Amino acid sequence: MEETVKITKDMTIDEAMQVSPMVGPLLMSTGMHCVTCFAAQGETIEEAAMVHGYDVEDILAILNENLEKENAAS
């Protein structure tokens, strides 16, 4: 069985969006519109969460829960 890739706080937003196309819309739904920003190429999930005043663990939980659902459906 193939191991599921997890999104981590040290991944850049761009790297996380390469893991799954759902990352962008999920981040935007939390108010983190950095996916459309040039900084997304070099800013980590943790840095973006900090800038926007979010707990990075909350963001990771949302992203990884949805990633697990996406992988289970495929």
Phi and psi in radians as a Rosetta constraint file:
Dihedral C 1 N 2 CA 2 C 2 CIRCULARHARMONIC -1.343 0.35
Dihedral N 2 CA 2 C 2 N 3 CIRCULARHARMONIC 2.369 0.35
Dihedral C 2 N 3 CA 3 C 3 CIRCULARHARMONIC -1.332 0.35
Dihedral N 3 CA 3 C 3 N 4 CIRCULARHARMONIC 2.371 0.35
Dihedral C 3 N 4 CA 4 C 4 CIRCULARHARMONIC -1.333 0.35
Dihedral N 4 CA 4 C 4 N 5 CIRCULARHARMONIC 2.335 0.35
Dihedral C 4 N 5 CA 5 C 5 CIRCULARHARMONIC -1.279 0.35
Dihedral N 5 CA 5 C 5 N 6 CIRCULARHARMONIC 2.358 0.35
Dihedral C 5 N 6 CA 6 C 6 CIRCULARHARMONIC -1.822 0.35
Dihedral N 6 CA 6 C 6 N 7 CIRCULARHARMONIC 2.572 0.35
Dihedral C 6 N 7 CA 7 C 7 CIRCULARHARMONIC -1.500 0.35
Dihedral N 7 CA 7 C 7 N 8 CIRCULARHARMONIC 2.281 0.35
Dihedral C 7 N 8 CA 8 C 8 CIRCULARHARMONIC -2.045 0.35
Dihedral N 8 CA 8 C 8 N 9 CIRCULARHARMONIC 2.819 0.35
Dihedral C 8 N 9 CA 9 C 9 CIRCULARHARMONIC -1.163 0.35
Dihedral N 9 CA 9 C 9 N 10 CIRCULARHARMONIC -0.360 0.35
Dihedral C 9 N 10 CA 10 C 10 CIRCULARHARMONIC -1.619 0.35
Dihedral N 10 CA 10 C 10 N 11 CIRCULARHARMONIC 0.016 0.35
Dihedral C 10 N 11 CA 11 C 11 CIRCULARHARMONIC -1.324 0.35
Dihedral N 11 CA 11 C 11 N 12 CIRCULARHARMONIC 2.521 0.35
Dihedral C 11 N 12 CA 12 C 12 CIRCULARHARMONIC -1.276 0.35
Dihedral N 12 CA 12 C 12 N 13 CIRCULARHARMONIC 2.821 0.35
Dihedral C 12 N 13 CA 13 C 13 CIRCULARHARMONIC -1.048 0.35
Dihedral N 13 CA 13 C 13 N 14 CIRCULARHARMONIC -0.704 0.35
Dihedral C 13 N 14 CA 14 C 14 CIRCULARHARMONIC -1.079 0.35
Dihedral N 14 CA 14 C 14 N 15 CIRCULARHARMONIC -0.763 0.35
Dihedral C 14 N 15 CA 15 C 15 CIRCULARHARMONIC -1.090 0.35
Dihedral N 15 CA 15 C 15 N 16 CIRCULARHARMONIC -0.733 0.35
Dihedral C 15 N 16 CA 16 C 16 CIRCULARHARMONIC -1.121 0.35
Dihedral N 16 CA 16 C 16 N 17 CIRCULARHARMONIC -0.671 0.35
Dihedral C 16 N 17 CA 17 C 17 CIRCULARHARMONIC -1.205 0.35
Dihedral N 17 CA 17 C 17 N 18 CIRCULARHARMONIC -0.409 0.35
Dihedral C 17 N 18 CA 18 C 18 CIRCULARHARMONIC -1.301 0.35
Dihedral N 18 CA 18 C 18 N 19 CIRCULARHARMONIC -0.448 0.35
Dihedral C 18 N 19 CA 19 C 19 CIRCULARHARMONIC -1.183 0.35
Dihedral N 19 CA 19 C 19 N 20 CIRCULARHARMONIC -0.732 0.35
Dihedral C 19 N 20 CA 20 C 20 CIRCULARHARMONIC -2.733 0.35
Dihedral N 20 CA 20 C 20 N 21 CIRCULARHARMONIC 2.435 0.35
Dihedral C 20 N 21 CA 21 C 21 CIRCULARHARMONIC -1.187 0.35
Dihedral N 21 CA 21 C 21 N 22 CIRCULARHARMONIC -0.268 0.35
Dihedral C 21 N 22 CA 22 C 22 CIRCULARHARMONIC -1.326 0.35
Dihedral N 22 CA 22 C 22 N 23 CIRCULARHARMONIC -0.238 0.35
Dihedral C 22 N 23 CA 23 C 23 CIRCULARHARMONIC -1.070 0.35
Dihedral N 23 CA 23 C 23 N 24 CIRCULARHARMONIC -0.820 0.35
Dihedral C 23 N 24 CA 24 C 24 CIRCULARHARMONIC -0.987 0.35
Dihedral N 24 CA 24 C 24 N 25 CIRCULARHARMONIC -0.981 0.35
Dihedral C 24 N 25 CA 25 C 25 CIRCULARHARMONIC -1.066 0.35
Dihedral N 25 CA 25 C 25 N 26 CIRCULARHARMONIC -0.616 0.35
Dihedral C 25 N 26 CA 26 C 26 CIRCULARHARMONIC -1.166 0.35
Dihedral N 26 CA 26 C 26 N 27 CIRCULARHARMONIC -0.765 0.35
Dihedral C 26 N 27 CA 27 C 27 CIRCULARHARMONIC -1.090 0.35
Dihedral N 27 CA 27 C 27 N 28 CIRCULARHARMONIC -0.736 0.35
Dihedral C 27 N 28 CA 28 C 28 CIRCULARHARMONIC -1.112 0.35
Dihedral N 28 CA 28 C 28 N 29 CIRCULARHARMONIC -0.629 0.35
Dihedral C 28 N 29 CA 29 C 29 CIRCULARHARMONIC -1.183 0.35
Dihedral N 29 CA 29 C 29 N 30 CIRCULARHARMONIC -0.378 0.35
Dihedral C 29 N 30 CA 30 C 30 CIRCULARHARMONIC -1.531 0.35
Dihedral N 30 CA 30 C 30 N 31 CIRCULARHARMONIC -0.084 0.35
Dihedral C 30 N 31 CA 31 C 31 CIRCULARHARMONIC 1.747 0.35
Dihedral N 31 CA 31 C 31 N 32 CIRCULARHARMONIC 0.030 0.35
Dihedral C 31 N 32 CA 32 C 32 CIRCULARHARMONIC -1.641 0.35
Dihedral N 32 CA 32 C 32 N 33 CIRCULARHARMONIC 1.565 0.35
Dihedral C 32 N 33 CA 33 C 33 CIRCULARHARMONIC -1.507 0.35
Dihedral N 33 CA 33 C 33 N 34 CIRCULARHARMONIC 0.297 0.35
Dihedral C 33 N 34 CA 34 C 34 CIRCULARHARMONIC -1.186 0.35
Dihedral N 34 CA 34 C 34 N 35 CIRCULARHARMONIC -0.210 0.35
Dihedral C 34 N 35 CA 35 C 35 CIRCULARHARMONIC -1.116 0.35
Dihedral N 35 CA 35 C 35 N 36 CIRCULARHARMONIC -0.418 0.35
Dihedral C 35 N 36 CA 36 C 36 CIRCULARHARMONIC -1.664 0.35
Dihedral N 36 CA 36 C 36 N 37 CIRCULARHARMONIC 0.012 0.35
Dihedral C 36 N 37 CA 37 C 37 CIRCULARHARMONIC -1.665 0.35
Dihedral N 37 CA 37 C 37 N 38 CIRCULARHARMONIC 2.575 0.35
Dihedral C 37 N 38 CA 38 C 38 CIRCULARHARMONIC -1.018 0.35
Dihedral N 38 CA 38 C 38 N 39 CIRCULARHARMONIC -0.520 0.35
Dihedral C 38 N 39 CA 39 C 39 CIRCULARHARMONIC -1.095 0.35
Dihedral N 39 CA 39 C 39 N 40 CIRCULARHARMONIC -0.347 0.35
Dihedral C 39 N 40 CA 40 C 40 CIRCULARHARMONIC -1.030 0.35
Dihedral N 40 CA 40 C 40 N 41 CIRCULARHARMONIC -0.446 0.35
Dihedral C 40 N 41 CA 41 C 41 CIRCULARHARMONIC -1.230 0.35
Dihedral N 41 CA 41 C 41 N 42 CIRCULARHARMONIC -0.484 0.35
Dihedral C 41 N 42 CA 42 C 42 CIRCULARHARMONIC -2.143 0.35
Dihedral N 42 CA 42 C 42 N 43 CIRCULARHARMONIC -0.164 0.35
Dihedral C 42 N 43 CA 43 C 43 CIRCULARHARMONIC -1.537 0.35
Dihedral N 43 CA 43 C 43 N 44 CIRCULARHARMONIC 2.315 0.35
Dihedral C 43 N 44 CA 44 C 44 CIRCULARHARMONIC -1.391 0.35
Dihedral N 44 CA 44 C 44 N 45 CIRCULARHARMONIC 2.864 0.35
Dihedral C 44 N 45 CA 45 C 45 CIRCULARHARMONIC -1.004 0.35
Dihedral N 45 CA 45 C 45 N 46 CIRCULARHARMONIC -0.733 0.35
Dihedral C 45 N 46 CA 46 C 46 CIRCULARHARMONIC -1.108 0.35
Dihedral N 46 CA 46 C 46 N 47 CIRCULARHARMONIC -0.767 0.35
Dihedral C 46 N 47 CA 47 C 47 CIRCULARHARMONIC -1.116 0.35
Dihedral N 47 CA 47 C 47 N 48 CIRCULARHARMONIC -0.746 0.35
Dihedral C 47 N 48 CA 48 C 48 CIRCULARHARMONIC -1.121 0.35
Dihedral N 48 CA 48 C 48 N 49 CIRCULARHARMONIC -0.733 0.35
Dihedral C 48 N 49 CA 49 C 49 CIRCULARHARMONIC -1.078 0.35
Dihedral N 49 CA 49 C 49 N 50 CIRCULARHARMONIC -0.752 0.35
Dihedral C 49 N 50 CA 50 C 50 CIRCULARHARMONIC -1.103 0.35
Dihedral N 50 CA 50 C 50 N 51 CIRCULARHARMONIC -0.782 0.35
Dihedral C 50 N 51 CA 51 C 51 CIRCULARHARMONIC -1.052 0.35
Dihedral N 51 CA 51 C 51 N 52 CIRCULARHARMONIC -0.652 0.35
Dihedral C 51 N 52 CA 52 C 52 CIRCULARHARMONIC -1.601 0.35
Dihedral N 52 CA 52 C 52 N 53 CIRCULARHARMONIC 0.009 0.35
Dihedral C 52 N 53 CA 53 C 53 CIRCULARHARMONIC 1.351 0.35
Dihedral N 53 CA 53 C 53 N 54 CIRCULARHARMONIC 0.486 0.35
Dihedral C 53 N 54 CA 54 C 54 CIRCULARHARMONIC -1.871 0.35
Dihedral N 54 CA 54 C 54 N 55 CIRCULARHARMONIC 2.676 0.35
Dihedral C 54 N 55 CA 55 C 55 CIRCULARHARMONIC -1.358 0.35
Dihedral N 55 CA 55 C 55 N 56 CIRCULARHARMONIC 2.117 0.35
Dihedral C 55 N 56 CA 56 C 56 CIRCULARHARMONIC -1.055 0.35
Dihedral N 56 CA 56 C 56 N 57 CIRCULARHARMONIC -0.568 0.35
Dihedral C 56 N 57 CA 57 C 57 CIRCULARHARMONIC -1.163 0.35
Dihedral N 57 CA 57 C 57 N 58 CIRCULARHARMONIC -0.608 0.35
Dihedral C 57 N 58 CA 58 C 58 CIRCULARHARMONIC -1.138 0.35
Dihedral N 58 CA 58 C 58 N 59 CIRCULARHARMONIC -0.757 0.35
Dihedral C 58 N 59 CA 59 C 59 CIRCULARHARMONIC -1.121 0.35
Dihedral N 59 CA 59 C 59 N 60 CIRCULARHARMONIC -0.794 0.35
Dihedral C 59 N 60 CA 60 C 60 CIRCULARHARMONIC -1.080 0.35
Dihedral N 60 CA 60 C 60 N 61 CIRCULARHARMONIC -0.669 0.35
Dihedral C 60 N 61 CA 61 C 61 CIRCULARHARMONIC -1.078 0.35
Dihedral N 61 CA 61 C 61 N 62 CIRCULARHARMONIC -0.787 0.35
Dihedral C 61 N 62 CA 62 C 62 CIRCULARHARMONIC -1.072 0.35
Dihedral N 62 CA 62 C 62 N 63 CIRCULARHARMONIC -0.855 0.35
Dihedral C 62 N 63 CA 63 C 63 CIRCULARHARMONIC -1.118 0.35
Dihedral N 63 CA 63 C 63 N 64 CIRCULARHARMONIC -0.828 0.35
Dihedral C 63 N 64 CA 64 C 64 CIRCULARHARMONIC -1.279 0.35
Dihedral N 64 CA 64 C 64 N 65 CIRCULARHARMONIC -0.561 0.35
Dihedral C 64 N 65 CA 65 C 65 CIRCULARHARMONIC -1.097 0.35
Dihedral N 65 CA 65 C 65 N 66 CIRCULARHARMONIC -0.764 0.35
Dihedral C 65 N 66 CA 66 C 66 CIRCULARHARMONIC -1.229 0.35
Dihedral N 66 CA 66 C 66 N 67 CIRCULARHARMONIC -0.591 0.35
Dihedral C 66 N 67 CA 67 C 67 CIRCULARHARMONIC -1.128 0.35
Dihedral N 67 CA 67 C 67 N 68 CIRCULARHARMONIC -0.715 0.35
Dihedral C 67 N 68 CA 68 C 68 CIRCULARHARMONIC -1.095 0.35
Dihedral N 68 CA 68 C 68 N 69 CIRCULARHARMONIC -0.747 0.35
Dihedral C 68 N 69 CA 69 C 69 CIRCULARHARMONIC -1.099 0.35
Dihedral N 69 CA 69 C 69 N 70 CIRCULARHARMONIC -0.736 0.35
Dihedral C 69 N 70 CA 70 C 70 CIRCULARHARMONIC -1.088 0.35
Dihedral N 70 CA 70 C 70 N 71 CIRCULARHARMONIC -0.753 0.35
Dihedral C 70 N 71 CA 71 C 71 CIRCULARHARMONIC -1.214 0.35
Dihedral N 71 CA 71 C 71 N 72 CIRCULARHARMONIC -0.610 0.35
Dihedral C 71 N 72 CA 72 C 72 CIRCULARHARMONIC -1.193 0.35
Dihedral N 72 CA 72 C 72 N 73 CIRCULARHARMONIC -0.542 0.35
Dihedral C 72 N 73 CA 73 C 73 CIRCULARHARMONIC -1.386 0.35
Dihedral N 73 CA 73 C 73 N 74 CIRCULARHARMONIC -0.309 0.35
